[in-house]
Amino acid sequence: MMLQTAGLTKIYGSGTGCKNISLEIKQGQIFGLLGPNGAGKSTFVKMVIGLLNPDSGSGTLLGKPIGHPESRRELGYLPELFRFQDWLTGEEVLRYHAGLSGMPYSQARSSRMASRMQEVLRMTGLGNRGSDRVRHYSKGMQQRLGLACALLTDPSFIILDEPSSALDPIGRYEVRQLLERLRSEGKTVFLNTHLLEDVEAVCDEVAFLHLGQLRAVGTMSDLLHAGAGWEIAVGGWQPEMEADLTAELLPGMSIAVIRQEADGSALLRVAAQNREQIGYLNRLLMDEGATLYEVKPVQERLEEWFLSMSGQRDAAGEGGMRR
């Protein structure tokens, strides 16, 4: 395992933080950490990289205890709140971060490192802007520079805290392409972000934190499958059919009318555990005299799952945005 934690806990005086977090992240995957603001995501990340000492629990990063200098040598990190000296050029910032990583001065000044700096500048979309001073960089360019710093030493484990928050849609797409490239090279990426479309597009597994506790962890398909169901379009629908069908459903099945038209057509939402149960329901519908128009599986969107896990979907439906 690239990262393994067991009961990792850090509680602040205010009562916030995170508690009993146990995770395993395998090599060569993109792992997404999700949760609303204040869920404890940044606290967990800071414990993993050694910026915070846990109150209890333990963990290993690259086979070494979290915070161990040897594990940090293979770690790339982009913090959410990054700040660069604006009088430096992009290349000077990269060279400075090479020194912060423990690289000897002579190596940081070598032609090999100069070539690597140009490579990460190209990878992150800064191209030939490395000689420009940071004060002339937009916020999005500074975020790209932070990403370049995280990749500079060619780390095997990369932690990115909101890597696309300052980027436009094209920039976010380019970052997703870069993350997929890193995964194809065998790198492991730990992604802490609130941009759900990025998570849905690239993450192999996700974990969800809420109020400092781990509420769910698994592959994208497994977690979203919990909200999966089927939509069935029928004709010849009569209101009394819903009660008749419900009485005949197998355990674990449910049926609800989403929409009913005056011409007798209706759209049904069905929860079922497998295709065999849907086949059984189709037979019941035909026995009731309904006509099947269409049967299709539907999967819960990540946004819907996120709102449901954080307890905000019902509130949004009843009264709009929660304050």
KEKE-3310 file (N, C-alpha, C; in steps of 0.2 Angstrom, whole numbers, plus 5000, padded with zeros to 4 digits):
npx = (5004:5002:4998:4993:4982:4977:4964:4967:4968:4964:4959:4954:4953:4941:4933:4933:4940:4947:4942:4947:4951:4953:4961:4966:4977:4981:4995:4997:4984:4971:4965:4951:4947:4933:4921:4911:4914:4924:4924:4935:4945:4957:4964:4966:4975:4986:4991:4995:5006:5014:5014:5005:5004:4996:4983:4980:4981:4988:4999:5006:5016:5022:5028:5034:5033:5021:5026:5039:5056:5061:5050:5044:5053:5049:5037:5025:5018:5004:4998:4982:4982:4993:5008:5019:5035:5034:5043:5052:5056:5047:5055:5065:5057:5054:5067:5070:5061:5066:5077:5071:5066:5076:5086:5103:5113:5121:5115:5103:5106:5110:5112:5104:5093:5089:5083:5073:5065:5060:5053:5042:5036:5031:5023:5013:5007:5013:5023:5034:5035:5043:5053:5048:5043:5034:5025:5019:5011:4995:4982:4978:4989:4999:4994:4996:5010:5012:5008:5018:5029:5025:5027:5040:5052:5049:5040:5033:5021:5008:5001:4987:4979:4965:4968:4963:4956:4957:4957:4951:4938:4945:4958:4955:4952:4964:4972:4965:4969:4982:4983:4978:4988:4999:4994:4995:5008:5011:5011:5004:4990:4983:4969:4962:4947:4934:4928:4917:4915:4928:4932:4923:4927:4940:4944:4948:4945:4935:4934:4923:4921:4913:4909:4920:4922:4924:4913:4910:4918:4926:4925:4921:4910:4905:4900:4891:4882:4874:4864:4858:4846:4831:4822:4806:4796:4779:4763:4745:4743:4736:4730:4728:4736:4749:4748:4744:4755:4765:4762:4765:4779:4796:4807:4817:4814:4806:4794:4790:4779:4785:4781:4765:4754:4740:4736:4738:4750:4766:4780:4790:4800:4811:4818:4829:4838:4844:4845:4836:4825:4820:4815:4805:4797:4793:4785:4774:4769:4764:4755:4746:4740:4747:4758:4774:4786:4799:4814:4826:4842:4847:4859:4865:4870:4886:4885:4872:4874:4884:4877:4867:4875:4880:4869:4861:4853:4839:4836:4839:4830:4818:4819:4828:4845:4855:4859)
npy = (4994:5011:5022:5020:5021:5020:5022:5036:5051:5068:5081:5097:5111:5117:5107:5102:5094:5078:5060:5044:5039:5027:5022:5015:5016:5011:5008:5017:5022:5035:5043:5050:5062:5067:5079:5091:5108:5110:5097:5090:5086:5093:5093:5079:5077:5085:5078:5066:5071:5075:5088:5090:5083:5068:5065:5052:5035:5029:5028:5023:5029:5025:5014:5019:5026:5039:5056:5053:5057:5049:5045:5056:5060:5054:5061:5072:5088:5099:5112:5119:5132:5141:5150:5161:5169:5184:5191:5182:5172:5160:5149:5151:5149:5135:5130:5134:5126:5114:5114:5114:5101:5094:5092:5093:5108:5108:5099:5104:5115:5109:5104:5094:5096:5108:5104:5096:5105:5113:5103:5100:5112:5113:5102:5106:5117:5129:5132:5142:5152:5151:5160:5172:5184:5179:5189:5193:5183:5175:5170:5158:5153:5154:5143:5133:5133:5129:5116:5111:5112:5102:5091:5091:5084:5071:5063:5048:5047:5058:5072:5082:5096:5104:5106:5112:5123:5137:5137:5139:5131:5125:5124:5115:5104:5101:5098:5086:5078:5077:5071:5058:5054:5054:5043:5033:5031:5025:5032:5037:5046:5057:5065:5080:5088:5100:5100:5091:5086:5083:5073:5063:5061:5056:5048:5033:5027:5033:5043:5048:5061:5067:5079:5076:5062:5047:5042:5035:5024:5018:5011:5021:5016:5007:5014:5023:5014:5011:5020:5017:5013:5009:5015:5014:5016:5016:5012:5013:5015:5014:5022:5013:5003:5004:5001:4988:4982:4984:4976:4964:4964:4958:4956:4969:4977:4991:5003:5018:5031:5042:5051:5054:5054:5061:5053:5041:5036:5033:5036:5026:5024:5012:5002:4989:4974:4966:4961:4951:4953:4964:4959:4951:4961:4967:4956:4957:4969:4968:4958:4966:4973:4983:4992:4990:5002:5007:5001:5006:5006:5017:5028:5035:5052:5059:5071:5071:5060:5065:5076:5069:5061:5071:5076:5086:5085:5084:5095:5105:5102:5106:5119:5126:5133:5129:5139)
npz = (5000:4996:5005:5021:5034:5051:5062:5063:5071:5075:5085:5087:5099:5097:5094:5081:5067:5063:5065:5070:5057:5044:5031:5015:5002:4986:4975:4960:4957:4956:4970:4977:4989:4997:5004:5013:5017:5031:5035:5039:5030:5026:5038:5039:5028:5032:5043:5036:5028:5038:5044:5054:5070:5075:5087:5091:5084:5069:5055:5038:5025:5010:5015:5027:5043:5044:5041:5042:5037:5026:5019:5014:5004:4993:4990:4983:4984:4984:4992:4997:5000:4993:4992:4984:4982:4975:4968:4962:4948:4939:4937:4946:4958:4957:4958:4971:4978:4975:4983:4995:4996:5000:4991:4986:4984:4972:4964:4962:4954:4943:4925:4922:4931:4927:4915:4919:4925:4915:4909:4918:4918:4905:4906:4915:4908:4907:4899:4890:4900:4911:4914:4918:4930:4946:4950:4938:4935:4933:4944:4941:4934:4944:4951:4942:4943:4956:4955:4946:4955:4964:4956:4953:4958:4953:4960:4968:4975:4975:4982:4980:4984:4981:4966:4955:4958:4954:4941:4924:4914:4903:4908:4919:4912:4906:4918:4922:4912:4914:4926:4923:4914:4924:4932:4922:4921:4933:4944:4960:4965:4976:4978:4984:4983:4979:4967:4959:4946:4942:4951:4947:4934:4934:4946:4954:4966:4980:4995:5008:5019:5034:5046:5052:5052:5044:5032:5020:5009:4994:4977:4963:4955:4964:4975:4969:4964:4975:4974:4963:4951:4941:4927:4920:4907:4903:4895:4896:4910:4926:4941:4952:4950:4956:4969:4968:4962:4971:4981:4976:4975:4976:4990:4994:4983:4976:4970:4962:4956:4944:4935:4927:4913:4905:4895:4899:4899:4908:4919:4928:4943:4949:4962:4962:4965:4955:4937:4936:4945:4939:4927:4932:4937:4925:4920:4929:4926:4913:4916:4923:4912:4907:4895:4890:4886:4887:4896:4907:4915:4928:4935:4950:4951:4955:4962:4967:4976:4984:4990:4997:5006:5014:5020:5014:5003:5005:5012:5002:4993:5000:5004:4996:4995:5009:5023)
capx = (5000:5006:4996:4988:4981:4973:4962:4971:4963:4966:4954:4956:4950:4934:4930:4933:4946:4944:4942:4947:4951:4957:4961:4971:4977:4985:4999:4994:4977:4969:4960:4948:4944:4927:4917:4909:4919:4925:4923:4942:4949:4964:4967:4969:4981:4992:4994:4998:5012:5018:5013:5002:5005:4990:4982:4980:4981:4995:4999:5012:5017:5027:5031:5037:5028:5019:5030:5046:5059:5062:5043:5043:5057:5045:5030:5024:5012:5002:4994:4977:4984:5000:5010:5026:5038:5032:5049:5056:5054:5045:5061:5068:5053:5056:5074:5070:5057:5071:5081:5066:5065:5082:5091:5109:5113:5124:5111:5097:5109:5113:5109:5098:5087:5086:5079:5067:5061:5057:5048:5036:5033:5027:5017:5008:5004:5017:5027:5040:5034:5047:5058:5044:5042:5028:5020:5015:5007:4988:4981:4978:4996:5002:4992:5000:5017:5012:5008:5024:5033:5024:5030:5047:5056:5046:5038:5029:5015:5007:4995:4985:4974:4961:4973:4960:4951:4958:4958:4945:4936:4951:4963:4953:4952:4971:4974:4963:4973:4989:4982:4978:4995:5003:4992:4997:5015:5012:5011:4998:4988:4978:4966:4957:4944:4927:4925:4914:4916:4935:4932:4919:4930:4947:4946:4947:4941:4934:4932:4919:4922:4908:4909:4926:4921:4924:4906:4910:4925:4925:4926:4915:4905:4901:4897:4885:4878:4870:4859:4856:4839:4829:4816:4802:4791:4774:4757:4740:4744:4730:4733:4728:4742:4755:4747:4744:4762:4769:4760:4768:4786:4801:4811:4823:4812:4801:4792:4787:4777:4788:4777:4759:4751:4733:4735:4739:4758:4769:4787:4791:4807:4811:4824:4830:4844:4847:4840:4830:4820:4817:4811:4799:4792:4790:4779:4769:4766:4760:4749:4741:4738:4751:4762:4781:4789:4806:4817:4833:4845:4849:4864:4865:4876:4890:4883:4867:4877:4887:4872:4864:4879:4881:4862:4859:4848:4832:4835:4839:4823:4813:4820:4834:4851:4856:4863)
capy = (5000:5018:5025:5016:5024:5016:5026:5042:5056:5075:5085:5104:5113:5119:5100:5100:5090:5071:5055:5037:5038:5022:5021:5011:5018:5007:5011:5018:5024:5041:5042:5056:5064:5072:5081:5098:5112:5109:5090:5087:5084:5096:5090:5073:5078:5088:5073:5062:5073:5077:5095:5089:5076:5065:5064:5045:5032:5028:5027:5023:5032:5022:5009:5022:5030:5046:5061:5051:5060:5045:5044:5063:5061:5052:5064:5078:5091:5105:5114:5123:5139:5141:5157:5161:5175:5187:5194:5177:5169:5153:5144:5152:5146:5128:5128:5134:5120:5108:5114:5112:5094:5091:5091:5097:5114:5107:5095:5109:5119:5105:5104:5089:5099:5113:5100:5093:5111:5114:5097:5101:5118:5111:5097:5110:5122:5136:5133:5146:5157:5150:5166:5178:5184:5177:5194:5193:5177:5176:5166:5151:5152:5152:5136:5128:5133:5125:5109:5110:5111:5096:5086:5093:5078:5065:5058:5042:5048:5065:5074:5088:5099:5108:5108:5115:5128:5143:5136:5139:5124:5122:5122:5109:5098:5099:5095:5080:5074:5076:5066:5052:5053:5051:5036:5028:5030:5021:5036:5037:5053:5058:5072:5083:5093:5100:5100:5084:5083:5081:5067:5058:5059:5053:5045:5026:5026:5040:5042:5054:5063:5072:5080:5073:5055:5043:5040:5030:5023:5013:5013:5026:5012:5003:5019:5026:5009:5011:5024:5015:5010:5008:5019:5010:5019:5011:5014:5010:5015:5016:5024:5008:4998:5005:4997:4981:4980:4984:4970:4958:4965:4954:4959:4974:4981:4997:5006:5025:5034:5049:5056:5051:5059:5060:5048:5034:5034:5035:5034:5023:5023:5006:5000:4982:4971:4963:4961:4946:4956:4969:4954:4949:4966:4967:4952:4959:4975:4965:4955:4971:4976:4989:4991:4992:5006:5007:5000:5008:5008:5024:5028:5041:5056:5060:5077:5068:5056:5070:5080:5064:5059:5077:5077:5092:5085:5085:5102:5109:5101:5109:5126:5129:5133:5129:5144)
capz = (5000:4996:5011:5025:5041:5056:5067:5063:5074:5077:5087:5090:5105:5095:5093:5074:5066:5061:5071:5068:5049:5042:5024:5011:4995:4982:4970:4953:4957:4958:4975:4979:4996:4997:5010:5014:5020:5038:5036:5041:5024:5026:5044:5038:5023:5035:5047:5032:5026:5043:5046:5061:5074:5077:5094:5091:5078:5066:5047:5035:5019:5006:5020:5032:5047:5041:5044:5042:5031:5020:5015:5011:4998:4987:4991:4980:4988:4982:4997:4995:5001:4992:4992:4981:4982:4968:4965:4959:4942:4940:4937:4953:4963:4956:4961:4978:4980:4974:4989:5001:4996:5002:4986:4987:4980:4966:4960:4960:4949:4937:4919:4922:4935:4922:4910:4922:4926:4908:4907:4922:4916:4899:4908:4918:4904:4908:4893:4891:4905:4917:4915:4920:4938:4948:4950:4932:4934:4935:4949:4938:4932:4950:4953:4938:4945:4962:4953:4944:4961:4967:4952:4951:4960:4950:4966:4966:4978:4974:4986:4977:4988:4977:4961:4949:4960:4951:4933:4920:4911:4899:4913:4923:4908:4905:4924:4922:4907:4917:4931:4920:4912:4929:4933:4917:4923:4939:4950:4964:4966:4981:4976:4989:4979:4979:4960:4958:4940:4942:4954:4943:4928:4935:4952:4954:4972:4984:5002:5010:5026:5036:5053:5055:5052:5037:5031:5015:5005:4989:4970:4961:4953:4970:4979:4965:4963:4980:4973:4956:4950:4934:4925:4916:4903:4901:4893:4899:4917:4930:4948:4957:4948:4960:4975:4966:4960:4977:4985:4973:4974:4980:4995:4992:4978:4977:4964:4963:4949:4944:4931:4924:4909:4904:4890:4902:4899:4915:4920:4935:4946:4952:4965:4962:4966:4949:4931:4936:4948:4934:4922:4936:4937:4918:4919:4933:4923:4908:4919:4925:4906:4905:4889:4891:4881:4888:4902:4906:4921:4929:4941:4954:4949:4961:4965:4971:4981:4989:4994:5001:5011:5018:5023:5011:4997:5007:5013:4996:4989:5003:5005:4992:4998:5016:5025)
cpx = (5004:5004:4992:4988:4976:4971:4965:4966:4967:4960:4956:4951:4943:4930:4930:4939:4943:4946:4942:4946:4956:4956:4967:4971:4983:4989:4995:4987:4976:4964:4958:4945:4939:4924:4916:4914:4919:4924:4930:4946:4956:4968:4970:4975:4987:4995:4997:5005:5017:5018:5009:5003:4998:4989:4982:4980:4988:4994:5006:5011:5023:5031:5034:5032:5027:5023:5037:5050:5060:5056:5042:5047:5053:5038:5031:5018:5011:4997:4988:4979:4991:5002:5018:5028:5037:5038:5053:5053:5051:5050:5065:5064:5054:5062:5074:5066:5061:5075:5077:5065:5071:5087:5097:5109:5116:5119:5105:5099:5111:5109:5103:5092:5084:5082:5073:5062:5057:5052:5042:5033:5029:5021:5011:5005:5008:5022:5034:5040:5038:5052:5054:5043:5035:5023:5016:5011:5000:4987:4981:4985:5000:5000:4995:5007:5017:5012:5014:5029:5032:5026:5037:5052:5054:5044:5033:5022:5014:5000:4993:4979:4971:4966:4970:4956:4951:4958:4951:4944:4942:4956:4962:4954:4960:4974:4972:4967:4980:4988:4982:4984:4999:5001:4995:5005:5017:5012:5004:4996:4982:4975:4961:4954:4937:4924:4923:4915:4923:4935:4929:4923:4937:4948:4944:4943:4940:4933:4928:4919:4916:4908:4915:4927:4921:4917:4906:4917:4924:4926:4920:4909:4901:4897:4891:4880:4872:4864:4856:4849:4837:4823:4813:4796:4785:4768:4751:4740:4738:4733:4733:4733:4747:4754:4747:4751:4766:4768:4763:4776:4790:4804:4816:4820:4807:4800:4788:4785:4781:4784:4771:4756:4744:4731:4736:4746:4760:4776:4787:4798:4806:4818:4824:4837:4848:4842:4835:4824:4816:4813:4805:4794:4789:4784:4773:4765:4762:4754:4743:4738:4742:4756:4769:4783:4796:4808:4824:4836:4848:4854:4864:4871:4880:4888:4877:4869:4880:4882:4868:4868:4880:4874:4859:4854:4841:4831:4835:4832:4817:4813:4825:4840:4851:4861:4868)
cpy = (5006:5022:5020:5019:5020:5020:5033:5048:5063:5079:5092:5106:5115:5113:5098:5096:5083:5066:5048:5036:5032:5021:5017:5014:5014:5011:5011:5019:5032:5041:5049:5057:5069:5073:5088:5102:5111:5102:5087:5085:5087:5094:5083:5073:5080:5083:5068:5064:5075:5084:5095:5083:5074:5064:5056:5042:5032:5027:5026:5026:5029:5017:5012:5025:5037:5051:5059:5054:5056:5045:5051:5064:5059:5055:5071:5081:5098:5107:5118:5130:5140:5149:5157:5168:5178:5190:5189:5175:5162:5148:5145:5148:5138:5126:5129:5128:5114:5108:5112:5105:5090:5090:5095:5102:5113:5103:5100:5114:5116:5106:5099:5092:5104:5110:5098:5099:5113:5109:5099:5107:5117:5106:5101:5116:5129:5137:5137:5152:5156:5156:5172:5178:5182:5183:5195:5187:5178:5170:5158:5149:5150:5145:5131:5128:5129:5118:5107:5108:5104:5090:5086:5087:5071:5060:5053:5043:5056:5067:5081:5091:5105:5111:5112:5121:5135:5143:5137:5132:5121:5120:5116:5103:5096:5096:5088:5075:5073:5071:5059:5050:5050:5044:5031:5027:5027:5025:5036:5044:5053:5065:5074:5089:5094:5100:5092:5081:5080:5074:5061:5056:5055:5048:5037:5024:5033:5038:5049:5055:5068:5073:5077:5065:5052:5040:5034:5030:5017:5015:5017:5021:5009:5008:5022:5021:5009:5015:5022:5012:5009:5013:5015:5015:5014:5015:5010:5010:5017:5017:5018:5003:4998:5001:4990:4978:4979:4978:4964:4958:4960:4959:4963:4978:4986:5000:5013:5027:5041:5054:5052:5056:5057:5055:5041:5032:5036:5033:5032:5023:5017:5004:4992:4980:4968:4963:4956:4949:4961:4965:4952:4954:4967:4963:4954:4965:4972:4961:4960:4974:4982:4987:4994:4996:5006:5005:5001:5008:5015:5024:5035:5045:5057:5066:5075:5064:5060:5073:5075:5062:5065:5079:5084:5091:5086:5092:5107:5108:5105:5116:5129:5128:5133:5135:5142)
cpz = (5000:5002:5014:5032:5045:5062:5068:5066:5076:5079:5090:5096:5103:5094:5086:5073:5062:5066:5068:5060:5047:5035:5021:5004:4991:4977:4963:4952:4959:4964:4977:4986:4996:5004:5010:5017:5028:5040:5039:5036:5025:5032:5043:5033:5027:5040:5042:5030:5032:5046:5053:5064:5076:5084:5095:5084:5075:5058:5044:5028:5015:5011:5026:5036:5044:5045:5043:5036:5025:5016:5011:5005:4992:4987:4987:4983:4985:4987:4994:4995:5000:4991:4989:4981:4975:4964:4961:4953:4944:4941:4944:4959:4963:4959:4968:4981:4980:4981:4995:5001:4998:4997:4987:4982:4973:4961:4958:4955:4943:4931:4919:4926:4930:4917:4913:4924:4920:4907:4911:4920:4910:4901:4911:4914:4904:4902:4894:4896:4911:4919:4918:4927:4940:4949:4944:4930:4936:4941:4947:4936:4938:4952:4949:4941:4952:4960:4950:4949:4964:4963:4950:4952:4957:4956:4964:4970:4978:4978:4983:4981:4984:4971:4956:4951:4957:4944:4930:4917:4907:4903:4917:4919:4907:4912:4924:4917:4910:4922:4928:4917:4918:4932:4928:4918:4929:4945:4954:4966:4971:4980:4981:4985:4980:4972:4958:4951:4939:4945:4950:4937:4929:4941:4951:4960:4976:4991:5004:5018:5028:5043:5056:5055:5045:5036:5025:5011:5000:4982:4968:4959:4959:4974:4976:4964:4969:4979:4966:4956:4943:4933:4919:4913:4901:4899:4897:4907:4921:4937:4952:4956:4953:4966:4974:4965:4967:4981:4983:4973:4978:4985:4992:4986:4980:4971:4966:4956:4949:4940:4928:4920:4908:4899:4892:4902:4906:4915:4927:4937:4950:4955:4965:4962:4960:4943:4932:4940:4943:4929:4926:4936:4930:4917:4923:4929:4917:4910:4921:4918:4904:4899:4891:4885:4881:4895:4902:4913:4922:4935:4944:4952:4956:4965:4970:4977:4986:4993:4999:5007:5016:5021:5020:5006:4999:5008:5007:4992:4993:5003:5001:4996:5006:5018:5030)
residu = (MET:MET:LEU:GLN:THR:ALA:GLY:LEU:THR:LYS:ILE:TYR:GLY:SER:GLY:THR:GLY:CYS:LYS:ASN:ILE:SER:LEU:GLU:ILE:LYS:GLN:GLY:GLN:ILE:PHE:GLY:LEU:LEU:GLY:PRO:ASN:GLY:ALA:GLY:LYS:SER:THR:PHE:VAL:LYS:MET:VAL:ILE:GLY:LEU:LEU:ASN:PRO:ASP:SER:GLY:SER:GLY:THR:LEU:LEU:GLY:LYS:PRO:ILE:GLY:HIS:PRO:GLU:SER:ARG:ARG:GLU:LEU:GLY:TYR:LEU:PRO:GLU:LEU:PHE:ARG:PHE:GLN:ASP:TRP:LEU:THR:GLY:GLU:GLU:VAL:LEU:ARG:TYR:HIS:ALA:GLY:LEU:SER:GLY:MET:PRO:TYR:SER:GLN:ALA:ARG:SER:SER:ARG:MET:ALA:SER:ARG:MET:GLN:GLU:VAL:LEU:ARG:MET:THR:GLY:LEU:GLY:ASN:ARG:GLY:SER:ASP:ARG:VAL:ARG:HIS:TYR:SER:LYS:GLY:MET:GLN:GLN:ARG:LEU:GLY:LEU:ALA:CYS:ALA:LEU:LEU:THR:ASP:PRO:SER:PHE:ILE:ILE:LEU:ASP:GLU:PRO:SER:SER:ALA:LEU:ASP:PRO:ILE:GLY:ARG:TYR:GLU:VAL:ARG:GLN:LEU:LEU:GLU:ARG:LEU:ARG:SER:GLU:GLY:LYS:THR:VAL:PHE:LEU:ASN:THR:HIS:LEU:LEU:GLU:ASP:VAL:GLU:ALA:VAL:CYS:ASP:GLU:VAL:ALA:PHE:LEU:HIS:LEU:GLY:GLN:LEU:ARG:ALA:VAL:GLY:THR:MET:SER:ASP:LEU:LEU:HIS:ALA:GLY:ALA:GLY:TRP:GLU:ILE:ALA:VAL:GLY:GLY:TRP:GLN:PRO:GLU:MET:GLU:ALA:ASP:LEU:THR:ALA:GLU:LEU:LEU:PRO:GLY:MET:SER:ILE:ALA:VAL:ILE:ARG:GLN:GLU:ALA:ASP:GLY:SER:ALA:LEU:LEU:ARG:VAL:ALA:ALA:GLN:ASN:ARG:GLU:GLN:ILE:GLY:TYR:LEU:ASN:ARG:LEU:LEU:MET:ASP:GLU:GLY:ALA:THR:LEU:TYR:GLU:VAL:LYS:PRO:VAL:GLN:GLU:ARG:LEU:GLU:GLU:TRP:PHE:LEU:SER:MET:SER:GLY:GLN:ARG:ASP:ALA:ALA:GLY:GLU:GLY:GLY:MET:ARG:ARG)
# end
